Amino acid sequence: MPLKKINIKKMIRPNCAGFEPYVAGRPVETIKRELGLKKVVKLASNENPLGPSKKAVEAIKRAASSVFYYPDSNSWKLKKALSVKYGIETSKIMLGAGSDELIELIAKLFFKPGDEIVVSDHAFIRYKMAGELMGSKVVSVPMKDFTHDLKAMAEAVNKKTKAVFIANPNNPTGTYNSTAEFESFMKKVSRFSPLVVMDEAYYEFASVNKDYPQTQKYLSRYPNLIILRTFSKVYALAGLRVGYGFAGGDIVDYIERIRPPFNISSVAQAAAEASLSDKTQVSRGIKLVEQGKKFICSELDKLGVPYINSAANFLLLDIAPLKGREAFQSLLKKGVIARAMDEYDMPDFIRVSVGLEPENRMFIKAFKALLGRKN
Ligand SMILES: Cc1ncc(COP(=O)(O)O)c(C=O)c1O
């Protein structure tokens, strides 16, 4: 019997039918293949080019021969190591295949049509995607000086608000909100007490600033607080996909009920746990980024190209009257993968991650060529 023709689009939940895929940073090998280039550097996904800790690599090798077993569904050792490091009970710790999965698990657990999700304009786009995935209304609040305007975001909260997402620091702007701003925001929204999700993917880089909030200290006071962090950035384990979260009240208990049981592979658990025991991994990453940012910013100053001060491992450049998408293509031809910012409503901007010193130099050289300046 011939197969009946089916209309897949009609079967999709209506709120998902118009979705566009997330634009990920292009991989080095793909660009080499497509453009026939020998040397390509990826400064597109805010990774740590120093690579993972040696301890993590050793742990990966050790874990390799046991991959015929399913992983520990509770990631007990990794949770224990996080618990010791941050002084937070294991029952308040959740793990995801990247903090990205945790964003989506929060959405699946809590959001429904009729809920409002408050985000900032130009904030990390996955919050908006998560809200829309569940058919909730996403309320986007304008930024102030390229920074989350927490006062205005608090004012946007009402009885329909299920969650507020705050990227601190934000990707792609690199800006952060201070402890005083965070405290005042938490007080202001206490009347409605929505979930407050502090996404701190760049926590380690931003923590060098004294007024950056150490939000884990507020968990016992606010049962609506969720903090997300990751092993993808300073710990350089992006390819293994491990993110973690701390949450107040019984949020973790409920997340556990919908979490895919084996979302963190055994190799990833071992590598993340070993990374935490390497005392130098974080400081080496921070140092590289501080030096790299200094170099790139001084070159941009010489060129008169404006950029936003960043507390993270990337910089957002205002390249008007040039367009980000064209600049991206032009840099690509010179072997530099950066990011255009069209999906963030910033068509005149590009974002560049801080790389190793020669990579940063390669970017500046390609960028000068793009501007028609001499090297
Ligand atoms: C602000 C922010 N949050 C979350 C993530 C997701 O990171 P991962 O899923 O690798 O933990 C990223 C990745 O770039 C990010 O920039």
PDBQT file of the ligand as one rigid body, heavy atoms in Angstrom, charges set to zero:
ROOT
HETATM    1  C1  LIG A 401      25.171  33.748  28.526  1.00  0.00    +0.000 C 
HETATM    2  C2  LIG A 401      25.267  32.314  28.132  1.00  0.00    +0.000 A 
HETATM    3  N1  LIG A 401      24.538  31.419  28.780  1.00  0.00    +0.000 NA
HETATM    4  C3  LIG A 401      24.584  30.120  28.473  1.00  0.00    +0.000 A 
HETATM    5  C4  LIG A 401      25.401  29.659  27.468  1.00  0.00    +0.000 A 
HETATM    6  C5  LIG A 401      25.372  28.198  27.146  1.00  0.00    +0.000 C 
HETATM    7  O1  LIG A 401      26.555  27.592  27.468  1.00  0.00    +0.000 OA
HETATM    8  P1  LIG A 401      26.683  26.019  27.647  1.00  0.00    +0.000 P 
HETATM    9  O2  LIG A 401      25.402  25.404  27.179  1.00  0.00    +0.000 OA
HETATM   10  O3  LIG A 401      27.831  25.621  26.820  1.00  0.00    +0.000 OA
HETATM   11  O4  LIG A 401      26.876  25.807  29.119  1.00  0.00    +0.000 OA
HETATM   12  C6  LIG A 401      26.179  30.547  26.743  1.00  0.00    +0.000 A 
HETATM   13  C7  LIG A 401      27.030  30.081  25.641  1.00  0.00    +0.000 C 
HETATM   14  O5  LIG A 401      27.659  30.781  24.928  1.00  0.00    +0.000 OA
HETATM   15  C8  LIG A 401      26.123  31.923  27.094  1.00  0.00    +0.000 A 
HETATM   16  O6  LIG A 401      26.848  32.821  26.424  1.00  0.00    +0.000 OA
ENDROOT
TORSDOF 0
